[in-house]
Amino acid sequence: MKPSVMTTPGYVAPPGAVQVIVRGEVAALPLKGVIDFAVERARLEKERSRADSDIARVDAKLGNPQFVARAAEEVVEGEREKREEAEQRRTKIVEALARLKAAE
């Protein structure tokens, strides 16, 4: 499907489409009939749950004073990086869920 492009101020994407901005131009990308919203929502919810589990697992390690005291600094730093990556992934998933809800 070809996106419809509108540059009118205040333009809102039609139902079943997402609105994206590319180089200052607003485009509506119709998704209704292209994807199954329920299946995509379930997939994103599963991914969010996985990210939440990853965050909780790292928080448990970093919250353990013995782990932090005994582990090498690069291991502790690696766990902090894992948490940051999981948090960024979760943020993107939440944003995708919001866009999906808006497109329904």
One Martini backbone bead per residue (centre of mass of N, CA, C, O) as a GRO file, in nm:
protein
  104
    1MET     BB    1   0.098   0.035   0.020
    2LYS     BB    2   0.040   0.367  -0.017
    3PRO     BB    3   0.116   0.649   0.114
    4SER     BB    4  -0.028   0.928   0.250
    5VAL     BB    5   0.019   1.277   0.186
    6MET     BB    6   0.034   1.544   0.432
    7THR     BB    7   0.069   1.916   0.506
    8THR     BB    8  -0.153   1.980   0.684
    9PRO     BB    9  -0.239   2.137   0.941
   10GLY     BB   10  -0.362   1.900   1.169
   11TYR     BB   11  -0.315   1.634   1.065
   12VAL     BB   12  -0.493   1.318   1.063
   13ALA     BB   13  -0.500   1.005   1.073
   14PRO     BB   14  -0.669   0.759   0.977
   15PRO     BB   15  -0.827   0.499   1.047
   16GLY     BB   16  -0.582   0.243   1.049
   17ALA     BB   17  -0.345   0.454   1.086
   18VAL     BB   18  -0.026   0.590   1.065
   19GLN     BB   19   0.178   0.858   1.177
   20VAL     BB   20   0.443   1.010   0.990
   21ILE     BB   21   0.770   1.170   0.987
   22VAL     BB   22   0.933   1.290   0.680
   23ARG     BB   23   1.110   1.552   0.628
   24GLY     BB   24   0.838   1.717   0.737
   25GLU     BB   25   0.647   1.500   0.642
   26VAL     BB   26   0.322   1.375   0.639
   27ALA     BB   27   0.229   1.031   0.693
   28ALA     BB   28  -0.002   0.778   0.595
   29LEU     BB   29  -0.020   0.438   0.718
   30PRO     BB   30  -0.192   0.177   0.624
   31LEU     BB   31  -0.302  -0.113   0.839
   32LYS     BB   32  -0.565  -0.195   0.770
   33GLY     BB   33  -0.547  -0.536   0.667
   34VAL     BB   34  -0.231  -0.595   0.710
   35ILE     BB   35  -0.272  -0.628   1.017
   36ASP     BB   36  -0.302  -0.794   1.325
   37PHE     BB   37  -0.365  -0.635   1.607
   38ALA     BB   38  -0.387  -0.864   1.819
   39VAL     BB   39  -0.122  -1.007   1.749
   40GLU     BB   40   0.066  -0.763   1.786
   41ARG     BB   41  -0.008  -0.703   2.077
   42ALA     BB   42   0.079  -0.978   2.192
   43ARG     BB   43   0.373  -0.959   2.104
   44LEU     BB   44   0.441  -0.696   2.260
   45GLU     BB   45   0.364  -0.799   2.541
   46LYS     BB   46   0.575  -1.024   2.545
   47GLU     BB   47   0.820  -0.835   2.513
   48ARG     BB   48   0.765  -0.668   2.765
   49SER     BB   49   0.785  -0.903   2.964
   50ARG     BB   50   1.078  -0.973   2.894
   51ALA     BB   51   1.197  -0.699   2.975
   52ASP     BB   52   1.100  -0.704   3.267
   53SER     BB   53   1.260  -0.961   3.343
   54ASP     BB   54   1.539  -0.850   3.281
   55ILE     BB   55   1.529  -0.619   3.482
   56ALA     BB   56   1.476  -0.789   3.738
   57ARG     BB   57   1.730  -0.964   3.720
   58VAL     BB   58   1.935  -0.732   3.738
   59ASP     BB   59   1.830  -0.602   3.998
   60ALA     BB   60   1.894  -0.847   4.174
   61LYS     BB   61   2.196  -0.839   4.136
   62LEU     BB   62   2.246  -0.530   4.207
   63GLY     BB   63   2.093  -0.573   4.498
   64ASN     BB   64   2.340  -0.752   4.564
   65PRO     BB   65   2.607  -0.695   4.762
   66GLN     BB   66   2.778  -0.949   4.696
   67PHE     BB   67   2.793  -0.921   4.394
   68VAL     BB   68   2.918  -0.636   4.383
   69ALA     BB   69   3.172  -0.710   4.561
   70ARG     BB   70   3.277  -0.976   4.389
   71ALA     BB   71   3.258  -0.862   4.127
   72ALA     BB   72   3.366  -0.747   3.861
   73GLU     BB   73   3.342  -0.441   3.726
   74GLU     BB   74   3.272  -0.540   3.432
   75VAL     BB   75   3.028  -0.708   3.522
   76VAL     BB   76   2.862  -0.485   3.651
   77GLU     BB   77   2.859  -0.305   3.399
   78GLY     BB   78   2.721  -0.514   3.218
   79GLU     BB   79   2.456  -0.515   3.381
   80ARG     BB   80   2.389  -0.218   3.342
   81GLU     BB   81   2.371  -0.237   3.033
   82LYS     BB   82   2.146  -0.445   3.022
   83ARG     BB   83   1.938  -0.267   3.160
   84GLU     BB   84   1.939  -0.034   2.959
   85GLU     BB   85   1.857  -0.201   2.713
   86ALA     BB   86   1.588  -0.305   2.834
   87GLU     BB   87   1.466  -0.024   2.879
   88GLN     BB   88   1.473   0.067   2.584
   89ARG     BB   89   1.303  -0.165   2.476
   90ARG     BB   90   1.053  -0.105   2.647
   91THR     BB   91   0.999   0.180   2.543
   92LYS     BB   92   0.953   0.096   2.246
   93ILE     BB   93   0.716  -0.093   2.303
   94VAL     BB   94   0.526   0.112   2.433
   95GLU     BB   95   0.518   0.294   2.184
   96ALA     BB   96   0.405   0.078   1.990
   97LEU     BB   97   0.142   0.031   2.147
   98ALA     BB   98   0.037   0.320   2.118
   99ARG     BB   99   0.031   0.324   1.808
  100LEU     BB  100  -0.158   0.084   1.777
  101LYS     BB  101  -0.397   0.201   1.931
  102ALA     BB  102  -0.426   0.454   1.743
  103ALA     BB  103  -0.480   0.268   1.476
  104GLU     BB  104  -0.757   0.118   1.566
   0.00000   0.00000   0.00000
